[in-house]
């Protein structure tokens, strides 16, 4: 299955892609090649040139230009029809591969998306390191998310979100101090109710409402 759209982007008269500047296309294409070499030759970091061209797609001249630049950048070496990752090329390929896999995991966990490979393939080229770090932090925080009712007596947490569909109820909860970023402590559990402490005030909540308040334990947040 071909990964890219490179085979249909060339303006044959002018000799450059219609959808983006040549440098942008080359950058994306080289990243795809690096990841493909890593995936083809997980043990030795090498792959046959024909297999790469078939897998990644694109015209022959784009492939030759990309691999020539990659040789100049000391990312690959060529041994006949075999393309081999250099140590710096392997490092770059592993970084791209890790970003791709994380984006797949992110969209699967956060949005319950099923077609994650195509999304990751499109986004891995444009997600900056700073945005990637934010996404990683968000995913890590989500892995620690609990319902308010899951807390044990005496535990303290930070409110992340209030997932109630009723706007009036949502406004009422905000009015009594249950808002994102607020600290909340479970004071007591009663049948059908929880008593929590927010900003020094004790508030009784029905359990079904507490089930809609998403929190992260404060000690876990500090540990991260």
C-alpha positions as CSV (number, residue, x, y, z in Angstrom):
1,X,0.0,0.0,0.0
2,X,1.5,3.3,-1.0
3,X,1.9,5.8,1.8
4,X,1.9,9.2,0.0
5,X,0.3,11.4,-2.6
6,X,3.6,12.2,-4.3
7,X,2.8,10.5,-7.6
8,X,0.0,12.9,-8.5
9,X,1.4,16.3,-7.4
10,X,3.8,17.2,-10.2
11,X,3.1,20.0,-12.6
12,X,4.9,18.4,-15.6
13,X,5.3,21.6,-17.5
14,X,6.8,23.7,-14.7
15,X,8.5,20.8,-12.9
16,X,7.3,21.4,-9.3
17,X,4.4,20.2,-7.2
18,X,1.1,22.0,-7.4
19,X,0.0,21.5,-3.8
20,X,3.1,22.8,-2.0
21,X,6.6,24.2,-2.4
22,X,9.2,21.7,-3.6
23,X,11.2,22.0,-0.4
24,X,8.1,21.1,1.7
25,X,7.4,18.1,-0.5
26,X,11.0,17.0,-0.4
27,X,11.1,17.3,3.4
28,X,8.0,15.2,3.8
29,X,9.1,12.7,1.2
30,X,12.5,12.3,2.9
31,X,10.9,11.7,6.2
32,X,8.7,9.0,4.7
33,X,11.7,7.4,3.2
34,X,13.6,7.4,6.5
35,X,10.7,5.8,8.3
36,X,10.2,3.3,5.4
37,X,13.8,2.2,5.5
38,X,13.6,1.7,9.2
39,X,10.4,-0.4,8.9
40,X,11.7,-2.4,6.0
41,X,15.0,-3.2,7.7
42,X,14.3,-3.1,11.4
43,X,17.3,-5.3,12.1
44,X,19.9,-3.7,9.8
45,X,18.4,-0.4,8.7
46,X,18.6,-1.0,5.0
47,X,16.1,-1.5,2.1
48,X,16.0,-2.1,-1.6
49,X,15.5,1.1,-3.6
50,X,12.7,-0.4,-5.8
51,X,10.8,-1.6,-2.7
52,X,11.0,1.9,-1.2
53,X,9.8,3.6,-4.3
54,X,6.9,1.2,-4.6
55,X,6.0,1.6,-0.9
56,X,6.3,5.3,-0.5
57,X,5.2,6.3,-4.0
58,X,6.2,9.3,-6.1
59,X,7.9,9.7,-9.4
60,X,11.4,8.4,-10.1
61,X,12.9,11.8,-10.3
62,X,11.4,12.8,-6.9
63,X,12.8,9.7,-5.4
64,X,16.3,10.3,-6.9
65,X,16.4,13.9,-5.8
66,X,15.3,13.0,-2.3
67,X,17.9,10.2,-1.9
68,X,20.6,12.4,-3.4
69,X,19.9,15.1,-0.8
70,X,19.8,12.5,2.0
71,X,23.2,11.2,0.9
72,X,24.6,14.8,1.1
73,X,23.0,15.2,4.5
74,X,24.7,11.9,5.6
75,X,21.4,10.3,6.4
76,X,21.9,7.4,4.1
77,X,24.5,5.6,1.9
78,X,23.9,3.7,-1.2
79,X,25.3,0.3,-2.0
80,X,24.1,-0.6,-5.5
81,X,20.4,-0.8,-5.3
82,X,20.4,-1.0,-1.5
83,X,19.9,2.1,0.7
84,X,21.4,2.0,4.2
85,X,20.8,4.3,7.1
86,X,23.8,6.0,8.6
87,X,23.9,6.4,12.4
88,X,22.5,9.9,12.1
89,X,19.9,8.7,9.6
90,X,18.8,5.9,12.0
91,X,18.4,8.4,14.8
92,X,16.3,10.7,12.6
93,X,14.3,7.7,11.3
94,X,13.6,6.5,14.9
95,X,12.4,10.0,15.9
96,X,10.0,10.1,13.0
97,X,8.8,6.6,13.7
98,X,8.2,7.3,17.4
99,X,6.3,10.5,16.5
100,X,4.1,8.5,14.0
101,X,3.3,5.8,16.6
102,X,2.5,8.3,19.3
103,X,0.1,10.2,17.0
104,X,-1.6,6.9,16.3
105,X,-1.9,6.2,20.0
106,X,-3.1,9.8,20.7
107,X,-6.0,9.7,18.2
108,X,-6.9,6.2,19.2
109,X,-7.1,7.0,22.9
110,X,-8.4,10.6,22.9
111,X,-10.8,10.5,20.0
112,X,-11.4,6.7,19.7
113,X,-10.4,7.1,16.0
114,X,-9.9,3.8,14.1
115,X,-8.2,5.1,10.9
116,X,-5.2,6.3,12.9
117,X,-2.4,5.3,10.5
118,X,-3.6,7.7,7.8
119,X,-4.0,10.5,10.3
120,X,-0.5,9.9,11.7
121,X,1.0,9.8,8.2
122,X,-0.5,13.2,7.4
123,X,0.3,14.9,10.8
124,X,3.7,13.5,11.5
125,X,5.2,16.0,9.1
126,X,3.6,19.1,10.7
127,X,3.4,18.4,14.4
128,X,6.1,20.5,16.1
129,X,8.2,19.2,19.0
130,X,6.5,21.7,21.3
131,X,3.0,20.6,20.2
132,X,4.1,16.9,20.5
133,X,5.2,17.5,24.1
134,X,1.8,19.1,24.9
135,X,0.0,16.1,23.3
136,X,2.2,13.7,25.3
137,X,1.4,15.6,28.5
138,X,-2.3,15.5,27.8
139,X,-2.3,11.8,27.1
140,X,-0.3,11.1,30.2
141,X,-2.8,13.1,32.3
142,X,-5.8,11.3,30.7
143,X,-4.3,8.0,31.7
144,X,-4.6,9.2,35.3
145,X,-8.1,10.6,35.0
146,X,-10.7,9.4,37.6
147,X,-14.3,10.2,38.4
148,X,-14.7,12.3,41.5
149,X,-16.6,9.4,43.0
150,X,-13.6,7.1,42.5
151,X,-11.6,9.0,45.2
152,X,-11.1,7.6,48.6
153,X,-12.0,9.5,51.7
154,X,-9.3,12.1,52.4
155,X,-7.9,12.1,48.9
156,X,-7.4,15.4,47.1
157,X,-7.5,16.0,43.4
158,X,-7.6,18.6,40.7
159,X,-10.8,19.0,38.6
160,X,-10.1,18.5,34.9
161,X,-13.6,18.7,33.4
162,X,-17.3,18.5,34.3
163,X,-19.1,16.3,31.8
164,X,-22.7,17.2,32.6
165,X,-25.0,17.9,29.5
166,X,-27.5,20.1,31.5
167,X,-26.3,23.7,31.1
168,X,-28.2,24.8,34.2
169,X,-26.6,22.1,36.4
170,X,-23.3,22.9,34.9
171,X,-23.6,26.6,35.8
172,X,-24.8,25.6,39.3
173,X,-21.7,23.4,39.8
174,X,-19.5,26.3,38.7
175,X,-21.2,28.6,41.1
176,X,-20.4,26.4,44.1
177,X,-16.7,26.2,43.1
178,X,-16.6,23.0,41.1
179,X,-14.7,24.3,38.1
180,X,-11.7,23.1,36.1
181,X,-8.3,23.6,37.8
182,X,-10.0,23.8,41.3
183,X,-8.8,21.5,44.0
184,X,-11.3,19.2,45.6
185,X,-11.1,16.8,48.6
186,X,-13.3,13.9,49.3
187,X,-14.5,14.4,52.8
188,X,-17.0,11.7,53.3
189,X,-18.9,9.0,51.4
190,X,-22.6,8.5,52.1
191,X,-25.3,6.3,50.5
192,X,-26.0,8.0,47.2
193,X,-24.0,11.1,48.1
194,X,-20.5,12.4,48.5
195,X,-19.4,15.2,50.7
196,X,-16.5,17.1,49.2
197,X,-14.5,20.1,50.3
198,X,-13.9,22.9,47.7
199,X,-12.2,26.1,48.6
200,X,-12.8,25.5,52.3
201,X,-16.5,24.8,51.9
202,X,-18.1,21.4,52.3
203,X,-20.6,20.5,49.6
204,X,-22.9,17.4,49.2
205,X,-23.1,16.0,45.7
206,X,-25.3,13.2,44.4
207,X,-23.2,10.3,43.3
208,X,-24.5,10.5,39.7
209,X,-23.1,14.1,39.5
210,X,-19.8,13.1,41.1
211,X,-19.5,10.4,38.3
212,X,-19.5,13.2,35.8
213,X,-16.7,15.2,37.4
214,X,-13.3,14.2,36.0
215,X,-10.3,14.7,38.2
216,X,-6.6,13.9,38.5
217,X,-5.1,13.0,41.8
218,X,-2.9,15.8,43.0
219,X,-0.1,13.6,44.2
220,X,0.1,11.9,40.7
221,X,0.2,15.3,39.0
222,X,3.1,16.4,41.2
223,X,4.9,13.1,40.6
224,X,4.7,13.7,36.8
